[in-house]
Amino acid sequence: MKRIILVGVCILAIIASILLSKFNQKTENYEIGEDFKINMKEMSYCSNEIFEYDERDGETIYLLCLSEIKIEDSKREVTFYDYLDQKNNSLEDTIEKITSKLKAVESNADGLWTLYMDTDKNISDGSLSLIKCNGEDNKDIYFSKENLNTTTIESLGLCQNKQVIEEKPELYLNISAKKDCTEDPAIYLEKDGKKVFTSCIDSIDVEEKDNPSKTLNNYLNEDILRLDNILEHLELSSSLNDGGTNIYKSKDQNEFSNIGMTIVKCHRMQADGNFNDDIYIGPMDLEYREDFCVDKEIFPE
């Protein structure tokens, strides 16, 4: 009986030793050496999609069109997540090791981000791009295999100050206006018998929530009645006693466009008894003129 108990104790001791060995092996502090590689797995179909990969100490790691990222050296290959999950492998120290092997190629004028690329193929096949956010409240990290640049980074809205990020309204206008401009209105669009003129405007882009940006020309060309969607965000400045012409301007607390604007919506009776329903769009200082809202071709195309 004693022999059986002794054998049982020995077996349990062996099992415990094996389990302890595996536990220590799993939890040992594995730290990459000087010679390491970053391996990235691309997604099959992707168009600038951004995926949240991990969050550590208030900093988020994002992957651009990647499904996984791994660290490999002469000892082993582990996912970036598993590597950071081991004790003493902080995100800050790991990113510092990685960026020390890369070249800083671009940075934001306000210092909000730095773009690093593996141009010398030190730790990848040369396709690795890393964006490091430097804002006071945004230290996020982005990994990508795309050939990124300032235009792409800003269009994706990366590394914005988290305290000032606000959800865009359903409709928003980006307006580029000419400075010190005195030019006459010029024809911009003709649709369903209505002519749209612009004055001192270089461009207007319409941003709709959950839809790609488009020019105002395309926006109105699809449906001229969409002008009412824009007028809803302006305030009626004055109404003329000419049959019903209204002048609209941006509100004092303007959250609808990047700069103030004026829209003259004509409904002016002509000599033949018909009404002119042309539209004039300009910056905030656009003033109504007597040669507006007339059928005569005052402003040739």
Secondary structure as GFF3:
##gff-version 3
##sequence-region A 1 301
A	DSSP	alpha_helix	2	27	.	.	.	ID=ss1
A	DSSP	beta_strand	36	42	.	.	.	ID=ss2
A	DSSP	beta_strand	50	56	.	.	.	ID=ss3
A	DSSP	beta_strand	59	64	.	.	.	ID=ss4
A	DSSP	beta_strand	66	73	.	.	.	ID=ss5
A	DSSP	beta_strand	77	79	.	.	.	ID=ss6
A	DSSP	alpha_helix	80	85	.	.	.	ID=ss7
A	DSSP	alpha_helix	91	99	.	.	.	ID=ss8
A	DSSP	beta_strand	103	107	.	.	.	ID=ss9
A	DSSP	beta_strand	113	117	.	.	.	ID=ss10
A	DSSP	beta_strand	129	133	.	.	.	ID=ss11
A	DSSP	beta_strand	141	144	.	.	.	ID=ss12
A	DSSP	alpha_helix	150	156	.	.	.	ID=ss13
A	DSSP	beta_strand	171	177	.	.	.	ID=ss14
A	DSSP	beta_strand	186	191	.	.	.	ID=ss15
A	DSSP	beta_strand	194	198	.	.	.	ID=ss16
A	DSSP	beta_strand	201	208	.	.	.	ID=ss17
A	DSSP	beta_strand	214	215	.	.	.	ID=ss18
A	DSSP	alpha_helix	216	222	.	.	.	ID=ss19
A	DSSP	three_ten_helix	224	226	.	.	.	ID=ss20
A	DSSP	alpha_helix	227	231	.	.	.	ID=ss21
A	DSSP	beta_strand	234	239	.	.	.	ID=ss22
A	DSSP	beta_strand	246	250	.	.	.	ID=ss23
A	DSSP	beta_strand	261	265	.	.	.	ID=ss24
A	DSSP	beta_strand	268	269	.	.	.	ID=ss25
A	DSSP	beta_strand	275	276	.	.	.	ID=ss26
A	DSSP	beta_strand	279	283	.	.	.	ID=ss27
###
